[in-house]
Amino acid sequence: MIEMQNLSFGYSGDEPLLADMSLNLPPGSFHFLTGPSGAGKTTLLRLCYADLLPTAGKMLAFGEDVTGLSRDGIAALRRRVGVVHQDPQFLEHLPVAENVALPLIVSGEQVDMRALGDLLGWVQLTTHSRVMPQALSGGERQRAALARAVIMSPDLVIADEPTGNLDWDMSMRLLQLLIELNRSGKAVLFATHDMNLIRAAKQQVQARVLRIAGKRLQLAGADL
């Protein structure tokens, strides 16, 4: 699904931020990504959905070399990857339901209102469908962001420190939703510095823990 072969990345004129990385994310897998602040976790995630391109080495996404993709090819790749950020942004003048449906609207696809309702129910936001984003709590914003990330039924869900601003209970609720997605066949790549959250997941999901250290990617542990 996502394969990196001796990949390196650096911004122009700077030392490489990531170096000689190799990674394989197969379909249906669950990976945690850890590492100290500034190690390059977000950069690695952005490489996975071609928001950044490698400066050396090779990266394949769904069997295609990302450096050879056209703009349409990159757009097609991104439709297969749903992304949840630590601080999700919404169109504040649109209610929750329309924000969640936005990827469909932008791509020109028909919005199935029943499916949208089911998705809002899954993230426990049915009663918030007409609420404006600024009225949501932190946990509600993250659940809305997750619903938006999966409305196109992606093959891979990337979560970049999604629980960083949440309390423990809200973190566990979001983790449970990601585990449910994984059990439905989605691959999940979850960046977090919270080892307690990873430990809490071990009773429910078989995962690998990856760690960025010294610009390189390491396997931090066996199956959880």
N, C-alpha and C positions, 0 to 999 in steps of 0.2 A: 504493500500500500504506500508507505513512505520509506524510502531507502536512501541513506547517506553513505557515500563511499569516500573516505579520506577527505572529508569536506572541511574547508576553512572559510572563515568570513572575517573581513575587516573593512572598516570605513576608509575611504580614500585617504592615503597619506598616513594612516595610523597603523600601529602594530595590530596583527590579527586579534580579534576578540575571542574567536573560536578557532581551534586548529586541529587538523587531522582527526576529525570526528567520523565515526562509523556507527550507523544505527539502522535497525530494521523494525518497523511498526507493522506487524501483520494484521489482517482483518480480524476484528473481534477482540483485539488485545487491550489490556489496560496497563498503562504505564504512569508512574509518578515521576516527576522531574524535580529534583532538589538542587540546592547549591546556595552559597552565600549571596547576599544582595550584590548586584553588579557583576555576577559571574557570567551572565549572558543567557539566562533562561528565556527571557522574552525574545531575545534575538533568535535563539534556536527555534522557538515556536513560530516566529514570523517567517523563518526559512521554510517551515513545513507547509505553509499555504502560499508560498511565493510572493509574500509581501517584501521579502528581501531575496536576493539571489546570491549563491555562493561565489566567492572570489577565487576559489581553487577547489579541486575535487569535483565530485559528481553528486547530484541529487535527483532521484527518480520519485515522481509522485504518480501513483496509479499507473506505473509502467512507462511513464514518459519523462524524458530529461527536461527539467523545468527551464534550463537555459535556452532550449530550442523552441519553447512555446510562443505562439503569437499572443496578442492581447486577448483575442477570443479564447485561446487555449487556456490562458491563465484564469480568465473569468469562469470557464467551465470547471477548472480545477477547484476554484474557490466555492463553487456551488456544492462540491462534495465534502467540504470542510466547514463545520460550524465552530465559531469562536466566541468564547465568553471571557471578557476582560475583568480585571479587578475593579475597575471603575467604569461600568458600562454607560454609554451615552445614548440618550433617547432624543427624539424630536419632541420637545416639551409642549408643543401646541397640539399634539395628537394624543388621544387616549391610549391606554395600554394595549387594547386589542389591535389597533391600527399600527402601533409600533411593532408588535410581535409579527404582524402580517407583512411588514414593510419589505422583507426580502422577496416575497412573492409579487408584491405590487411593482417593485422596481424592475423585476425580471419580466414583467408583463404577463405573469401567469394568473389564472383564475384563483380567487380566494374561496376555498370551500369553507363556508361559515360553520358547518357542523364540525369539521375537522379542527377548525380554529377553536371552537368552543371546547372540544375534547382536550386539546392541547393546554388551554388555559385551566381546565379542570385538573389536568395531570400535575401542573405546577401550583395548584391550589390558589388560583387567581380568578376564578369564575366571577366572584362578586366584585372584582376590581376591573372588569373589562372596559368600563367607561371612565375609570379614574385617570387623572392626568399623572404623568410620571413623577412630577415633583412632590406628589402626595404619598408616594410609596416609601416604605421603610427600606433599609439597606438589604434585608433578606428578600423582600418582595421585588426589589429592583433586580437582584441577581437571578431570581427565579424567572422574571420576565425576560431577562437577557438570555437565559438558557432556552426558554421557549422560542425566542426569536432565532437563536442559533440552530435549532433543530427543525424549524418549520419546513425547510427544504429537504428534509430527510437525508442529511449528510451521512457519509460512510465513516467519517472521523470527526470527533468532537474534541476541540482543544480548549482547555480551561486554564487561563493564566492568572494564578493567585486569586481565584474567585471568592475565596473565603477570607481573604486578608483583612477585610473590614467588618467581618461578621462575628457575632458571639458564637459560643460553642454549639448551642442548640440549632441556630440557623446554619452553621457550617455543616452539621450532621444532616440536616434536611437536604441541603444542596448535594452533599456527597451521595445520599441515598438516591437522588434522582439520576446522578451520573452512573451509579451502579446499575440502576434499572435500564438505562440506555445501553450499557455494556452487555447486560444479559439479553437484550433484544438483538444483539449482533453488531452494535456500533463499536468501533475502536475509540478509546479514550486516552488522551494525553493530558495529565493534570499536573500543572506546576504548583508546588507549594513548599513553604519552609516549615510547615507544621507537622513535625514527626508524630505528634499525638493523633492527628487526623489520619495519617497513614496507618498507624497501629490500630486505630479503631476500624479501619476498613478491612483488616486482614481476616476477620471472621466471615466476611461476605463476598470478597472478590479475590481472585487469583491475579496478582499483579507483579510487575517488575518495578524496581526502584532504580532510577538513573540519577546520577549526580554529575554536575559540572564542577570541575576543580582544575585549576591551572590551565584553563583554556580548553581542556579536553573532557570528553564524556566517559564516565565510568559506570559500570554496573555496581550499584551500591549494596545489593543484597539479592538473595535468592527469592523464589516465589513467596509472596506473603500468604 
